[in-house]
Amino acid sequence: MRLKEEQRGFVLSGIALLLVLPAMLLAASCFRIIETGGEAVSLQA
């Protein structure tokens, strides 16, 4: 089964989105943890 160029590009972009979205979520949650951790440290000091 041979895909047309448009379909192949669409599949590749879909795979890229699937890979990028979890990475963005991880980065966002890490930044949130760092922010709350920084607040906790500044409160303790």
PDB file of N, CA, C and O in Angstrom:
ATOM      1  N   MET A   1       0.840  -1.187   0.000  1.00  0.00           N
ATOM      2  CA  MET A   1       0.000   0.000   0.000  1.00  0.00           C
ATOM      3  C   MET A   1       0.882   1.247   0.000  1.00  0.00           C
ATOM      4  O   MET A   1       1.611   1.506   0.958  1.00  0.00           O
ATOM      5  N   ARG A   2       0.806   2.011  -1.087  1.00  0.00           N
ATOM      6  CA  ARG A   2       1.663   3.199  -1.196  1.00  0.00           C
ATOM      7  C   ARG A   2       0.839   4.447  -0.940  1.00  0.00           C
ATOM      8  O   ARG A   2      -0.189   4.662  -1.581  1.00  0.00           O
ATOM      9  N   LEU A   3       1.293   5.268  -0.002  1.00  0.00           N
ATOM     10  CA  LEU A   3       0.576   6.492   0.337  1.00  0.00           C
ATOM     11  C   LEU A   3       0.938   7.607  -0.634  1.00  0.00           C
ATOM     12  O   LEU A   3       2.051   7.653  -1.160  1.00  0.00           O
ATOM     13  N   LYS A   4      -0.005   8.496  -0.863  1.00  0.00           N
ATOM     14  CA  LYS A   4       0.303   9.699  -1.636  1.00  0.00           C
ATOM     15  C   LYS A   4       1.187  10.607  -0.797  1.00  0.00           C
ATOM     16  O   LYS A   4       1.293  10.437   0.417  1.00  0.00           O
ATOM     17  N   GLU A   5       1.818  11.569  -1.449  1.00  0.00           N
ATOM     18  CA  GLU A   5       2.727  12.477  -0.736  1.00  0.00           C
ATOM     19  C   GLU A   5       1.991  13.224   0.381  1.00  0.00           C
ATOM     20  O   GLU A   5       2.519  13.353   1.486  1.00  0.00           O
ATOM     21  N   GLU A   6       0.782  13.715   0.104  1.00  0.00           N
ATOM     22  CA  GLU A   6       0.032  14.467   1.121  1.00  0.00           C
ATOM     23  C   GLU A   6      -0.264  13.587   2.317  1.00  0.00           C
ATOM     24  O   GLU A   6      -0.086  14.002   3.463  1.00  0.00           O
ATOM     25  N   GLN A   7      -0.721  12.358   2.049  1.00  0.00           N
ATOM     26  CA  GLN A   7      -1.068  11.462   3.147  1.00  0.00           C
ATOM     27  C   GLN A   7       0.159  11.132   3.980  1.00  0.00           C
ATOM     28  O   GLN A   7       0.086  11.084   5.208  1.00  0.00           O
ATOM     29  N   ARG A   8       1.289  10.903   3.315  1.00  0.00           N
ATOM     30  CA  ARG A   8       2.503  10.561   4.058  1.00  0.00           C
ATOM     31  C   ARG A   8       2.937  11.733   4.938  1.00  0.00           C
ATOM     32  O   ARG A   8       3.333  11.530   6.086  1.00  0.00           O
ATOM     33  N   GLY A   9       2.866  12.953   4.410  1.00  0.00           N
ATOM     34  CA  GLY A   9       3.202  14.127   5.206  1.00  0.00           C
ATOM     35  C   GLY A   9       2.262  14.272   6.391  1.00  0.00           C
ATOM     36  O   GLY A   9       2.685  14.641   7.487  1.00  0.00           O
ATOM     37  N   PHE A  10       0.971  13.977   6.165  1.00  0.00           N
ATOM     38  CA  PHE A  10      -0.009  14.078   7.247  1.00  0.00           C
ATOM     39  C   PHE A  10       0.303  13.064   8.340  1.00  0.00           C
ATOM     40  O   PHE A  10       0.230  13.383   9.527  1.00  0.00           O
ATOM     41  N   VAL A  11       0.651  11.844   7.943  1.00  0.00           N
ATOM     42  CA  VAL A  11       0.981  10.806   8.926  1.00  0.00           C
ATOM     43  C   VAL A  11       2.222  11.204   9.712  1.00  0.00           C
ATOM     44  O   VAL A  11       2.266  11.053  10.933  1.00  0.00           O
ATOM     45  N   LEU A  12       3.240  11.717   9.002  1.00  0.00           N
ATOM     46  CA  LEU A  12       4.476  12.119   9.689  1.00  0.00           C
ATOM     47  C   LEU A  12       4.205  13.254  10.667  1.00  0.00           C
ATOM     48  O   LEU A  12       4.734  13.249  11.779  1.00  0.00           O
ATOM     49  N   SER A  13       3.389  14.227  10.271  1.00  0.00           N
ATOM     50  CA  SER A  13       3.091  15.339  11.177  1.00  0.00           C
ATOM     51  C   SER A  13       2.272  14.844  12.364  1.00  0.00           C
ATOM     52  O   SER A  13       2.430  15.343  13.479  1.00  0.00           O
ATOM     53  N   GLY A  14       1.407  13.875  12.134  1.00  0.00           N
ATOM     54  CA  GLY A  14       0.640  13.301  13.240  1.00  0.00           C
ATOM     55  C   GLY A  14       1.544  12.598  14.230  1.00  0.00           C
ATOM     56  O   GLY A  14       1.374  12.744  15.441  1.00  0.00           O
ATOM     57  N   ILE A  15       2.511  11.832  13.725  1.00  0.00           N
ATOM     58  CA  ILE A  15       3.462  11.148  14.604  1.00  0.00           C
ATOM     59  C   ILE A  15       4.290  12.173  15.366  1.00  0.00           C
ATOM     60  O   ILE A  15       4.538  12.009  16.560  1.00  0.00           O
ATOM     61  N   ALA A  16       4.720  13.230  14.682  1.00  0.00           N
ATOM     62  CA  ALA A  16       5.506  14.276  15.343  1.00  0.00           C
ATOM     63  C   ALA A  16       4.687  14.927  16.454  1.00  0.00           C
ATOM     64  O   ALA A  16       5.213  15.190  17.535  1.00  0.00           O
ATOM     65  N   LEU A  17       3.400  15.190  16.198  1.00  0.00           N
ATOM     66  CA  LEU A  17       2.539  15.770  17.231  1.00  0.00           C
ATOM     67  C   LEU A  17       2.436  14.835  18.423  1.00  0.00           C
ATOM     68  O   LEU A  17       2.516  15.275  19.569  1.00  0.00           O
ATOM     69  N   LEU A  18       2.258  13.541  18.158  1.00  0.00           N
ATOM     70  CA  LEU A  18       2.147  12.576  19.254  1.00  0.00           C
ATOM     71  C   LEU A  18       3.410  12.560  20.092  1.00  0.00           C
ATOM     72  O   LEU A  18       3.344  12.352  21.303  1.00  0.00           O
ATOM     73  N   LEU A  19       4.565  12.777  19.465  1.00  0.00           N
ATOM     74  CA  LEU A  19       5.824  12.783  20.215  1.00  0.00           C
ATOM     75  C   LEU A  19       6.025  14.099  20.950  1.00  0.00           C
ATOM     76  O   LEU A  19       6.560  14.119  22.059  1.00  0.00           O
ATOM     77  N   VAL A  20       5.595  15.209  20.332  1.00  0.00           N
ATOM     78  CA  VAL A  20       5.876  16.532  20.908  1.00  0.00           C
ATOM     79  C   VAL A  20       4.938  16.851  22.070  1.00  0.00           C
ATOM     80  O   VAL A  20       5.370  17.429  23.067  1.00  0.00           O
ATOM     81  N   LEU A  21       3.660  16.481  21.956  1.00  0.00           N
ATOM     82  CA  LEU A  21       2.697  16.849  22.998  1.00  0.00           C
ATOM     83  C   LEU A  21       3.088  16.323  24.376  1.00  0.00           C
ATOM     84  O   LEU A  21       3.089  17.106  25.326  1.00  0.00           O
ATOM     85  N   PRO A  22       3.421  15.040  24.540  1.00  0.00           N
ATOM     86  CA  PRO A  22       3.831  14.574  25.877  1.00  0.00           C
ATOM     87  C   PRO A  22       5.082  15.277  26.377  1.00  0.00           C
ATOM     88  O   PRO A  22       5.205  15.543  27.573  1.00  0.00           O
ATOM     89  N   ALA A  23       6.016  15.583  25.476  1.00  0.00           N
ATOM     90  CA  ALA A  23       7.232  16.286  25.892  1.00  0.00           C
ATOM     91  C   ALA A  23       6.877  17.676  26.413  1.00  0.00           C
ATOM     92  O   ALA A  23       7.431  18.120  27.419  1.00  0.00           O
ATOM     93  N   MET A  24       5.948  18.373  25.732  1.00  0.00           N
ATOM     94  CA  MET A  24       5.536  19.697  26.193  1.00  0.00           C
ATOM     95  C   MET A  24       4.836  19.603  27.538  1.00  0.00           C
ATOM     96  O   MET A  24       5.052  20.444  28.411  1.00  0.00           O
ATOM     97  N   LEU A  25       3.990  18.577  27.714  1.00  0.00           N
ATOM     98  CA  LEU A  25       3.308  18.400  28.997  1.00  0.00           C
ATOM     99  C   LEU A  25       4.314  18.149  30.103  1.00  0.00           C
ATOM    100  O   LEU A  25       4.192  18.708  31.192  1.00  0.00           O
ATOM    101  N   LEU A  26       5.313  17.309  29.833  1.00  0.00           N
ATOM    102  CA  LEU A  26       6.346  17.031  30.836  1.00  0.00           C
ATOM    103  C   LEU A  26       7.096  18.305  31.194  1.00  0.00           C
ATOM    104  O   LEU A  26       7.327  18.578  32.372  1.00  0.00           O
ATOM    105  N   ALA A  27       7.475  19.081  30.196  1.00  0.00           N
ATOM    106  CA  ALA A  27       8.213  20.317  30.460  1.00  0.00           C
ATOM    107  C   ALA A  27       7.352  21.277  31.282  1.00  0.00           C
ATOM    108  O   ALA A  27       7.848  21.899  32.222  1.00  0.00           O
ATOM    109  N   ALA A  28       6.074  21.403  30.939  1.00  0.00           N
ATOM    110  CA  ALA A  28       5.189  22.310  31.676  1.00  0.00           C
ATOM    111  C   ALA A  28       5.051  21.862  33.123  1.00  0.00           C
ATOM    112  O   ALA A  28       5.097  22.692  34.031  1.00  0.00           O
ATOM    113  N   SER A  29       4.882  20.561  33.353  1.00  0.00           N
ATOM    114  CA  SER A  29       4.734  20.085  34.729  1.00  0.00           C
ATOM    115  C   SER A  29       6.036  20.265  35.495  1.00  0.00           C
ATOM    116  O   SER A  29       6.009  20.576  36.686  1.00  0.00           O
ATOM    117  N   CYS A  30       7.171  20.077  34.839  1.00  0.00           N
ATOM    118  CA  CYS A  30       8.467  20.286  35.510  1.00  0.00           C
ATOM    119  C   CYS A  30       8.612  21.748  35.909  1.00  0.00           C
ATOM    120  O   CYS A  30       9.050  22.040  37.022  1.00  0.00           O
ATOM    121  N   PHE A  31       8.250  22.679  35.016  1.00  0.00           N
ATOM    122  CA  PHE A  31       8.344  24.103  35.351  1.00  0.00           C
ATOM    123  C   PHE A  31       7.430  24.434  36.528  1.00  0.00           C
ATOM    124  O   PHE A  31       7.791  25.221  37.403  1.00  0.00           O
ATOM    125  N   ARG A  32       6.235  23.822  36.539  1.00  0.00           N
ATOM    126  CA  ARG A  32       5.295  24.091  37.630  1.00  0.00           C
ATOM    127  C   ARG A  32       5.877  23.581  38.948  1.00  0.00           C
ATOM    128  O   ARG A  32       5.786  24.260  39.970  1.00  0.00           O
ATOM    129  N   ILE A  33       6.473  22.390  38.929  1.00  0.00           N
ATOM    130  CA  ILE A  33       7.078  21.828  40.142  1.00  0.00           C
ATOM    131  C   ILE A  33       8.222  22.720  40.610  1.00  0.00           C
ATOM    132  O   ILE A  33       8.359  22.981  41.805  1.00  0.00           O
ATOM    133  N   ILE A  34       9.043  23.188  39.670  1.00  0.00           N
ATOM    134  CA  ILE A  34      10.172  24.058  40.035  1.00  0.00           C
ATOM    135  C   ILE A  34       9.646  25.359  40.647  1.00  0.00           C
ATOM    136  O   ILE A  34      10.191  25.844  41.639  1.00  0.00           O
ATOM    137  N   GLU A  35       8.583  25.925  40.053  1.00  0.00           N
ATOM    138  CA  GLU A  35       8.021  27.173  40.583  1.00  0.00           C
ATOM    139  C   GLU A  35       7.498  26.967  41.997  1.00  0.00           C
ATOM    140  O   GLU A  35       7.812  27.755  42.890  1.00  0.00           O
ATOM    141  N   THR A  36       6.706  25.921  42.216  1.00  0.00           N
ATOM    142  CA  THR A  36       6.142  25.690  43.547  1.00  0.00           C
ATOM    143  C   THR A  36       7.252  25.343  44.526  1.00  0.00           C
ATOM    144  O   THR A  36       7.193  25.744  45.688  1.00  0.00           O
ATOM    145  N   GLY A  37       8.259  24.609  44.082  1.00  0.00           N
ATOM    146  CA  GLY A  37       9.395  24.291  44.950  1.00  0.00           C
ATOM    147  C   GLY A  37      10.133  25.555  45.348  1.00  0.00           C
ATOM    148  O   GLY A  37      10.518  25.712  46.507  1.00  0.00           O
ATOM    149  N   GLY A  38      10.334  26.461  44.393  1.00  0.00           N
ATOM    150  CA  GLY A  38      11.003  27.719  44.697  1.00  0.00           C
ATOM    151  C   GLY A  38      10.202  28.537  45.694  1.00  0.00           C
ATOM    152  O   GLY A  38      10.771  29.163  46.588  1.00  0.00           O
ATOM    153  N   GLU A  39       8.866  28.534  45.542  1.00  0.00           N
ATOM    154  CA  GLU A  39       8.031  29.266  46.494  1.00  0.00           C
ATOM    155  C   GLU A  39       8.151  28.653  47.881  1.00  0.00           C
ATOM    156  O   GLU A  39       8.261  29.381  48.867  1.00  0.00           O
ATOM    157  N   ALA A  40       8.132  27.334  47.973  1.00  0.00           N
ATOM    158  CA  ALA A  40       8.230  26.666  49.269  1.00  0.00           C
ATOM    159  C   ALA A  40       9.566  26.992  49.926  1.00  0.00           C
ATOM    160  O   ALA A  40       9.620  27.243  51.130  1.00  0.00           O
ATOM    161  N   VAL A  41      10.638  26.990  49.148  1.00  0.00           N
ATOM    162  CA  VAL A  41      11.966  27.290  49.704  1.00  0.00           C
ATOM    163  C   VAL A  41      12.006  28.725  50.199  1.00  0.00           C
ATOM    164  O   VAL A  41      12.544  28.990  51.274  1.00  0.00           O
ATOM    165  N   SER A  42      11.445  29.660  49.433  1.00  0.00           N
ATOM    166  CA  SER A  42      11.482  31.069  49.844  1.00  0.00           C
ATOM    167  C   SER A  42      10.600  31.279  51.076  1.00  0.00           C
ATOM    168  O   SER A  42      10.891  32.144  51.903  1.00  0.00           O
ATOM    169  N   LEU A  43       9.526  30.497  51.206  1.00  0.00           N
ATOM    170  CA  LEU A  43       8.680  30.618  52.396  1.00  0.00           C
ATOM    171  C   LEU A  43       9.416  30.106  53.629  1.00  0.00           C
ATOM    172  O   LEU A  43       9.301  30.686  54.709  1.00  0.00           O
ATOM    173  N   GLN A  44      10.170  29.026  53.473  1.00  0.00           N
ATOM    174  CA  GLN A  44      10.898  28.447  54.607  1.00  0.00           C
ATOM    175  C   GLN A  44      12.014  29.379  55.066  1.00  0.00           C
ATOM    176  O   GLN A  44      12.287  29.459  56.264  1.00  0.00           O
ATOM    177  N   ALA A  45      12.656  30.074  54.158  1.00  0.00           N
ATOM    178  CA  ALA A  45      13.820  30.901  54.512  1.00  0.00           C
ATOM    179  C   ALA A  45      13.440  32.068  55.419  1.00  0.00           C
ATOM    180  O   ALA A  45      14.303  32.856  55.806  1.00  0.00           O
TER     181      ALA A  45
END
